[in-house]
């Protein structure tokens, strides 16, 4: 069933606002109503559904929206577009010198050769990547992140980390491990069907 609308978006703290200490003490979360509790109350008796399942799935959906908003904020803070970040992220994942053959990159990004060329033209014009002819095979073009490209990608990753840390901050280490294990069990169940 899911939700019609999510809760109001919380402001993500900036890098200087990150707290070293744990979350502030407050009322027990179980006694505080969230948007999913209100969603369930609104639909109870109107539509047949299993309350625990609805609570879990709807909260996962809302948390996924917050993750998406965090990614959008990271891009906004660094002035990158999603396609730029995606391409740079693929290159950065390879480690220094952050390089890959253009054809391999296009396959990973599910782009046609023409689509890849257009994307690389934009990134190269912005000084974020450079194209290099492979020494062994002049037909092969390698794509490499520039120092500026790597700096901008790193900055975007830092902003993403801030948003993600803010989401998981209410959980202690044991709770994080338990949640990760539960989510892994759920994911494996759907991935292995």
Steps between C-alpha positions, in 0.01 A plus 500: 500500500771754593457864585345780301739763629808488715577704808650846472863485392745564781792732443829315461773645722808645335848358551573737790178406676573128530485392863763273648274392785197274470138605459339720763286331761129535434176308525510132411446459126232237559279758670544768231268485199659526157342552157471123448301458822261768371489332158408164655237659725345676199472176298416249773158351439481648147742271320608150603871495582740349749597782737860389576571444129351837409701671774830348384450550126366854529787605728749349253333701220521824698861439602585432134350841413721661764804324354403636158463851641844466660649410163326796337638728771852365446474580130358846568780578746766405245332633186501159333224346293396140565648372173832671578516346846404153370778505241759636742391247764566211260847636428582569866402145594800371307753678719781727384548598222118474481501379139289266284453423132217708355319192364514328839367811672216528247402135563494554878287812462275334240578769244535480124835608352336827388351555845838436662670742261251774585543443871879502476494816288315678782726365774817578306383853425444548875853379574378196696635224272752463222506254210821317416587280204625163625866450409456133408184548293441844344135411437437472873421818694552504874316743726672636808385722784697822527618624839209748493259220411625288788477797738139571399406131525662479846309810610170347381580177685572699818160672477331165440676359805371788713141433389532126559664543841216728604248230415670223694614718790212397734624137499788372710757258357311186605174632353674588173646151475163340578320719245762428234461126561119516480506705181756263350272204576209678330710596199645151456146363507392711202832476314505121505140440385 
